[in-house]
Amino acid sequence: MNRNRVYVCCAILATGSVAALAAGKGDAAKGKELFVQCAVCHDPDTTEKKMGPGLKGLFKHDKLANGKKVTDATVRDQIEQGGNGMPPYKDLLSDTEKDDLIAYLKTL
């Protein structure tokens, strides 16, 4: 009986952990809607520079334009801090919106 309780508890914890991880991944469809404001400066369909770099295949590149390795964290930092003419969006986008935007960028 105690062994069954342990298994049930482990299953519940594992399910909750998977759901929490999935929840943090963002919604690419919502991110695409948010990207409209980014598209003024960034082209999602090419790597050609508009005002900022084109973002096609961003997560397939080795490095960002600033030379940092492309990861969720470095892309998020770029969104939050801006730089090289890009305004910071740290206080303009919620954490969920940033997750959504990063999920969309991964589809490019």
C-alpha positions in Angstrom: 0.0 0.0 0.0 2.8 2.5 0.9 4.6 1.6 -2.3 1.5 2.5 -4.3 1.3 5.8 -2.6 4.9 6.5 -3.5 4.3 5.6 -7.1 1.2 7.8 -7.3 3.1 10.8 -5.7 6.0 10.4 -8.1 3.6 10.2 -11.1 1.8 13.4 -9.9 5.1 15.3 -9.4 6.4 14.1 -12.8 3.2 15.2 -14.6 3.3 18.6 -12.9 6.9 19.1 -13.8 6.3 18.3 -17.5 3.3 20.7 -17.5 5.4 23.4 -15.9 8.1 23.0 -18.5 5.7 23.0 -21.4 4.0 26.1 -20.0 7.3 28.0 -20.2 7.9 27.3 -23.9 5.5 30.0 -25.2 2.9 30.1 -27.9 4.4 30.7 -31.4 1.1 31.9 -32.8 0.8 34.6 -30.2 4.5 35.4 -30.7 3.8 35.9 -34.4 1.2 38.5 -33.6 3.6 40.3 -31.3 6.3 40.2 -34.0 4.4 42.7 -36.0 6.0 45.5 -34.0 9.4 43.9 -34.5 8.9 43.6 -38.3 9.3 47.3 -38.7 13.1 46.7 -38.2 13.5 43.0 -38.6 12.6 40.8 -41.6 11.4 37.4 -40.6 11.7 35.9 -44.1 15.3 36.8 -44.9 18.7 37.3 -43.3 18.9 40.7 -45.1 19.4 43.7 -42.9 16.4 46.0 -42.7 17.1 48.5 -39.9 18.1 45.5 -37.7 19.3 42.1 -38.9 16.9 39.7 -40.7 15.8 36.9 -38.4 15.2 34.0 -40.7 16.8 30.9 -39.2 17.8 32.8 -36.1 18.0 29.7 -33.9 20.0 27.8 -36.5 22.8 30.4 -36.5 25.9 30.0 -34.3 25.9 33.6 -33.1 23.7 36.7 -32.8 24.7 40.0 -34.4 26.3 41.0 -31.1 28.6 37.9 -31.2 26.8 36.0 -28.5 25.8 32.3 -28.9 22.2 31.9 -29.9 20.2 30.5 -26.9 16.9 31.3 -25.4 18.7 33.3 -22.7 20.8 35.4 -25.1 17.8 36.1 -27.4 15.7 37.1 -24.3 18.5 39.3 -23.1 18.7 41.0 -26.5 14.9 41.6 -26.4 15.0 42.9 -22.9 18.2 45.1 -23.1 18.1 46.1 -26.8 21.3 47.7 -28.1 22.8 49.0 -31.4 19.8 51.0 -32.1 17.2 48.5 -30.8 15.2 49.8 -27.9 14.8 47.7 -24.8 11.6 45.8 -24.4 12.2 44.6 -20.8 9.3 46.7 -19.4 7.2 46.7 -22.5 6.6 43.0 -22.8 5.5 40.6 -20.1 7.5 37.4 -19.5 4.8 35.4 -21.2 4.9 37.7 -24.2 8.7 37.2 -24.4 8.3 33.5 -24.2 5.7 33.7 -27.0 8.0 35.8 -29.1 11.0 33.5 -28.6 8.7 30.5 -29.5 7.9 32.3 -32.8 11.5 33.2 -33.5 12.3 29.5 -33.3 9.9 28.8 -36.2 11.7 31.1 -38.6 
